[in-house]
Amino acid sequence: MNDPRPVLVVTSLYDPTADVVVRELHGRDVPVVRFDAGDFPASLSVEAEITQDGIQGRIDTPSRTADLAHVRALYYRRPTGFAFPHLAEQDARFAVTQARYGLGGVLASLPDCLYVNHPHHIGDAEFKPSGLAAAVGAGLRVPPTLITSSPDAAKAFVERHAPVIYKPLHNPVYRMDDVSSVVKIAEVAAEDIDHRVGGTAHLFQRRVPKTADIRVTVIGPRTFCVRIDSDLLDWRTDYSRLRYTPVAAPPKIESALHAYMDHFALLFGAFDFAVDTEGRWWFLECNPSGQWYWLETETGLPMCAALVDLLERKP
């Protein structure tokens, strides 16, 4: 007998990766309710009552209804933010806050629901300093890194560890000539450091003398490792110049990956490593909502099936 409990897929309207997951769930006759949290309250409504038995109620989309007390799993993947453009600024700020803590709080408290990943845990894991510290604690090798707002400290770090790269601690989208862009990773020299460093927090990190990059996608108990060869400082800047090869993670790395996942209570993580000239793996970051499906297309690794196995809660 099929399990009638649905899987909730919380994502933006245009998400090709989520499209693939939903198709696979449908192919297995798993009920799916997909919505963008940012559609609340225009085309998404919630009724949730807190009782001695936990949360009960429903979420309604234009085409589906989910019983909040009987959700099998929730796949949380980059929904858009709440917006109330018809309200005055102060009223909109109040409404956004109520939506975040109201609908957001309900979605984070579903009984007997498997979260991939829980939105609160995603938030914790997105802080780069926390991720780097957790990686060290898990036994992974991390390049010397400085987070600072001090120009003097930044200059001294660059002089001590050159070559050094600059990375944004988080990467909001900028509009440049009406085109979306982000701040890119770049190498910095001591003479590049000036008083502007004092304007906010910055991350500087010793550049790894790399021969390749590794993307490791962890899905539940499974790991999928792909070596990415290119001549780029940041391989994300030009996908046309990349070559992909499935590889196996060294046993110590694999156990450390799962220790890292346990630290943040994650079931999905997209890890980036740089491999140096001596073959050592250096942890760079873990994205708890990272892209992965293009690697399946390039390599044939069964990542979608593994993710849907998890969401389906197969024994």
Stockholm file with secondary structure:
# STOCKHOLM 1.0

chainA/1-315         MNDPRPVLVVTSLYDPTADVVVRELHGRDVPVVRFDAGDFPASLSVEAEITQDGIQGRIDTPSRTADLAHVRALYYRRPTGFAFPHLAEQDARFAVTQARYGLGGVLASLPDCLYVNHPHHIGDAEFKPSGLAAAVGAGLRVPPTLITSSPDAAKAFVERHAPVIYKPLHNPVYRMDDVSSVVKIAEVAAEDIDHRVGGTAHLFQRRVPKTADIRVTVIGPRTFCVRIDSDLLDWRTDYSRLRYTPVAAPPKIESALHAYMDHFALLFGAFDFAVDTEGRWWFLECNPSGQWYWLETETGLPMCAALVDLLERKP
#=GR chainA/1-315 SS CCCCCCEEEEECSSCHHHHHHHHHHHHTTCCEEEECGGGTTTTCEEEEEEETTEEEEEEECSSCEEEGGGCCEEEEECCCCCCCTTSCHHHHHHHHHHHHHHHHHHHTTCTTCEEETCHHHHHHHTCHHHHHHHHHHHTCBCCCEEEESCHHHHHHHHHHHCSEEEECSSCCCEEETTEEECCCCEEECGGGCCGGGGGSCEEEEECCCEEEEEEEEEETTEEEEEEEECSCSSGGGCGGGCEEEEECCCHHHHHHHHHHHHHHTCSEEEEEEEEETTSCEEEEEEETTCCCHHHHHHHCCCHHHHHHHHHHTCC
#=GC SS_cons         CCCCCCEEEEECSSCHHHHHHHHHHHHTTCCEEEECGGGTTTTCEEEEEEETTEEEEEEECSSCEEEGGGCCEEEEECCCCCCCTTSCHHHHHHHHHHHHHHHHHHHTTCTTCEEETCHHHHHHHTCHHHHHHHHHHHTCBCCCEEEESCHHHHHHHHHHHCSEEEECSSCCCEEETTEEECCCCEEECGGGCCGGGGGSCEEEEECCCEEEEEEEEEETTEEEEEEEECSCSSGGGCGGGCEEEEECCCHHHHHHHHHHHHHHTCSEEEEEEEEETTSCEEEEEEETTCCCHHHHHHHCCCHHHHHHHHHHTCC
//
